[in-house]
Amino acid sequence: MWFRSSAGRSAARLFATIYTKSGMVPTLSWTEDGVRFIDQTKLPLEESYVLATTYEQVAKIIVTMVVRGAPAIGVSAAYGIALGALKTKAESAQEFAPEFEKICARLAGTRPTAVNLFWAIDRMKALFAPLAGSGTPLDEIKHRLLAEAHAMYEEDIAACRTMGAFGGALLPKEGGVLTHCNAGALATCGYGTALGVIRAAVEQGKQIHVYADETRPFLQGARLTAWELMADGIATTVICDNMAASLMRAGKIQAVVVGADRIAANGDTANKIGTYNVAILAKEHGIPFYVAAPWSTIDLATPTGDAIPIEERPQVEVTHHAGKQLTPNGVGICNPAFDVTPAKYVTAIITERGVLRAPYTDSLREMELVAG
Amino acid sequence: MWFRSSAGRSAARLFATIYTKSGMVPTLSWTEDGVRFIDQTKLPLEESYVLATTYEQVAKIIVTMVVRGAPAIGVSAAYGIALGALKTKAESAQEFAPEFEKICARLAGTRPTAVNLFWAIDRMKALFAPLAGSGTPLDEIKHRLLAEAHAMYEEDIAACRTMGAFGGALLPKEGGVLTHCNAGALATCGYGTALGVIRAAVEQGKQIHVYADETRPFLQGARLTAWELMADGIATTVICDNMAASLMRAGKIQAVVVGADRIAANGDTANKIGTYNVAILAKEHGIPFYVAAPWSTIDLATPTGDAIPIEERPQVEVTHHAGKQLTPNGVGICNPAFDVTPAKYVTAIITERGVLRAPYTDSLREMELVAG
């Protein structure tokens, strides 16, 4: 309700209807009252929504993983910045500038690994700086920031669709496809990266049976991937992470497709913890291992995976489930949220610009020059 | 109380004190009133005990995994048979023989993969048949069956100690050792197989840090391995199963030691689901992968791992935790309790008869001829 008295009102109203699409999982959407998120910590048993009316609330929603998935948190941060702008009490761009920096810093501090977050914030900064510098009225800047967030939202869905078309063609006509974590509609603004590839393959008429790693400790596979694939009527079996090798040996898996949180210049790929395990198992069984990610996940400024910061999450995610303690008091716990899969395990990287093959140092740089 | 009026009473009394050892985890123990089991489904938060006073109760305790671990369920079945004999209303061996067969069949039907179960039952049968055939009084047969179960119990602990001595020498002077599931005191009558190797290494003065795979879905690592190693003051960190590869890549793991449920004549090893994953990861990182198991786990009648029956456990173990549902209704679920690690991934098999190396078809057969 806050922006009824702000200049952002009409823009907000306009997009509120456009961006609540039917037939897509409502991962996040702009509404008259702020940014609405499906609460991914509650799925699949409860479909509930959280409304962020301040940038600080968006930040907390990212930290607590109410929204997660590299592309989704990038766009969430962009909306968070737009919210911050729309709610400012500043009366000029000059007055707003330090607050803008503070908003950006707060959102950048939420999670360290997914580069899409920083990419989105940098894009908002790149829009803001020249506008503020050229004396553009603050009301217009607010409008432009919100429009930029909306553009990223739309681009994200379009990128997923394009990735799907490219990647769907790589999957077998019939067979089992293993995925890890949730790189689906819930990790993006819609359609998904890895699950977009699977959706596209199914739309292309392929007979795909998805094996979804449950993905401890947060269970994104068991909870989220299963939920959204079942909603689409795609055959899905949930397995514990440690069952993948025996399924591969039994000939049940013909391809692996995963998402990514950051891809270094040499193709090393940070993704949800356990992805590296799956990549090794795929290699050992001669199964192709595909990474699907929008170009915003590619970080040419990071030379190799060794330079990617890996977030350590709270121990309670491992030690407890639904309030019930699993481990003895005082035992040591590891909880890295991500791991790095060296480029040599990656059969191809599927992006909206095309499918890239090794050597990735060359193919990524060339694609950046051509399309960038 | 039931055997106060039976011939087994004095033997039972005698062993009741002997077999409740101090300083050992009370996995199972013979008491005046029957077989007492620590309830492994309740650990680590609750240390409670279940008393089986009939063979049927022993069978249910095995099925529901109140007791688990290949060596432990073998000895449990032997005690179950002894219980059945002590409680029979038959008045002669001839009258008891069909009931004895029924008891053995019930216990053999509890779980299919661990060969120790069938080994123990066969050993009880091999004792019973000539005694019954030679007209031995039933009271003496009861006594002998109980004594045989006690002997297996003692032999199991002794085998673990000897395995420990052999295997402890293989571990590095200092470093991280990964184990999967629980092949500890709780999986045996005491000391453990894989954890016996670790305990022995620590007793040999080695500086070992244990990384315990939590081992979904039953969480034997997070719950049981962590509990018993902490009780012994051995440094332990619990990890999710999908974190092993990144720890290996980071140089934190110098060796892997696991137990086994059945080892085929060619060295293929059935063990808790996820063991095969770990074996591949170890190979990929050049880390030795050791299997520790008593000779009763070796099944020379099974030529390769392909012939080992793999138990499929109830889906609810994957879909729920502590009564809380994790997955959406109706999604497909896999829950194989075991997988098979092909012999080529096994660096050595540690038994109480010695350490065996590839080619296992030869080394296992030779060891059987020498020691058998």
Chai-1 contact restraints between the chains, C-beta under 6 A:
chainA,res_idxA,chainB,res_idxB,connection_type,confidence,min_distance_angstrom,max_distance_angstrom,comment,restraint_id
A,P44,B,P328,contact,1.0,0.0,6.0,A-B,restraint_1
A,L45,B,Q325,contact,1.0,0.0,6.0,A-B,restraint_2
A,R216,B,C240,contact,1.0,0.0,6.0,A-B,restraint_3
A,P217,B,C240,contact,1.0,0.0,6.0,A-B,restraint_4
A,L219,B,L326,contact,1.0,0.0,6.0,A-B,restraint_5
A,A222,B,L326,contact,1.0,0.0,6.0,A-B,restraint_6
A,A222,B,T327,contact,1.0,0.0,6.0,A-B,restraint_7
A,A226,B,T327,contact,1.0,0.0,6.0,A-B,restraint_8
A,A226,B,P328,contact,1.0,0.0,6.0,A-B,restraint_9
A,A226,B,V331,contact,1.0,0.0,6.0,A-B,restraint_10
A,W227,B,P328,contact,1.0,0.0,6.0,A-B,restraint_11
A,M230,B,P328,contact,1.0,0.0,6.0,A-B,restraint_12
A,M230,B,V331,contact,1.0,0.0,6.0,A-B,restraint_13
A,T236,B,V331,contact,1.0,0.0,6.0,A-B,restraint_14
A,T237,B,G332,contact,1.0,0.0,6.0,A-B,restraint_15
A,T237,B,C334,contact,1.0,0.0,6.0,A-B,restraint_16
A,V238,B,T327,contact,1.0,0.0,6.0,A-B,restraint_17
A,V238,B,V331,contact,1.0,0.0,6.0,A-B,restraint_18
A,V238,B,I333,contact,1.0,0.0,6.0,A-B,restraint_19
A,I239,B,C334,contact,1.0,0.0,6.0,A-B,restraint_20
A,C240,B,R216,contact,1.0,0.0,6.0,A-B,restraint_21
A,C240,B,P217,contact,1.0,0.0,6.0,A-B,restraint_22
A,D241,B,D241,contact,1.0,0.0,6.0,A-B,restraint_23
A,D241,B,N242,contact,1.0,0.0,6.0,A-B,restraint_24
A,N242,B,D241,contact,1.0,0.0,6.0,A-B,restraint_25
A,N242,B,I273,contact,1.0,0.0,6.0,A-B,restraint_26
A,N242,B,G274,contact,1.0,0.0,6.0,A-B,restraint_27
A,N242,B,N277,contact,1.0,0.0,6.0,A-B,restraint_28
A,M243,B,I273,contact,1.0,0.0,6.0,A-B,restraint_29
A,M243,B,C334,contact,1.0,0.0,6.0,A-B,restraint_30
A,A245,B,Y276,contact,1.0,0.0,6.0,A-B,restraint_31
A,A245,B,N277,contact,1.0,0.0,6.0,A-B,restraint_32
A,A245,B,I280,contact,1.0,0.0,6.0,A-B,restraint_33
A,S246,B,Y276,contact,1.0,0.0,6.0,A-B,restraint_34
A,S246,B,D339,contact,1.0,0.0,6.0,A-B,restraint_35
A,I273,B,N242,contact,1.0,0.0,6.0,A-B,restraint_36
A,I273,B,M243,contact,1.0,0.0,6.0,A-B,restraint_37
A,G274,B,N242,contact,1.0,0.0,6.0,A-B,restraint_38
A,Y276,B,A245,contact,1.0,0.0,6.0,A-B,restraint_39
A,Y276,B,S246,contact,1.0,0.0,6.0,A-B,restraint_40
A,N277,B,N242,contact,1.0,0.0,6.0,A-B,restraint_41
A,N277,B,A245,contact,1.0,0.0,6.0,A-B,restraint_42
A,I280,B,A245,contact,1.0,0.0,6.0,A-B,restraint_43
A,I280,B,L281,contact,1.0,0.0,6.0,A-B,restraint_44
A,I280,B,E284,contact,1.0,0.0,6.0,A-B,restraint_45
A,L281,B,I280,contact,1.0,0.0,6.0,A-B,restraint_46
A,E284,B,I280,contact,1.0,0.0,6.0,A-B,restraint_47
A,H321,B,H321,contact,1.0,0.0,6.0,A-B,restraint_48
A,A322,B,K324,contact,1.0,0.0,6.0,A-B,restraint_49
A,K324,B,A322,contact,1.0,0.0,6.0,A-B,restraint_50
A,Q325,B,L45,contact,1.0,0.0,6.0,A-B,restraint_51
A,L326,B,L219,contact,1.0,0.0,6.0,A-B,restraint_52
A,L326,B,A222,contact,1.0,0.0,6.0,A-B,restraint_53
A,T327,B,A222,contact,1.0,0.0,6.0,A-B,restraint_54
A,T327,B,A226,contact,1.0,0.0,6.0,A-B,restraint_55
A,T327,B,V238,contact,1.0,0.0,6.0,A-B,restraint_56
A,P328,B,P44,contact,1.0,0.0,6.0,A-B,restraint_57
A,P328,B,A226,contact,1.0,0.0,6.0,A-B,restraint_58
A,P328,B,W227,contact,1.0,0.0,6.0,A-B,restraint_59
A,P328,B,M230,contact,1.0,0.0,6.0,A-B,restraint_60
A,V331,B,A226,contact,1.0,0.0,6.0,A-B,restraint_61
A,V331,B,M230,contact,1.0,0.0,6.0,A-B,restraint_62
A,V331,B,T236,contact,1.0,0.0,6.0,A-B,restraint_63
A,V331,B,V238,contact,1.0,0.0,6.0,A-B,restraint_64
A,G332,B,T237,contact,1.0,0.0,6.0,A-B,restraint_65
A,I333,B,V238,contact,1.0,0.0,6.0,A-B,restraint_66
A,C334,B,T237,contact,1.0,0.0,6.0,A-B,restraint_67
A,C334,B,I239,contact,1.0,0.0,6.0,A-B,restraint_68
A,C334,B,M243,contact,1.0,0.0,6.0,A-B,restraint_69
A,D339,B,S246,contact,1.0,0.0,6.0,A-B,restraint_70
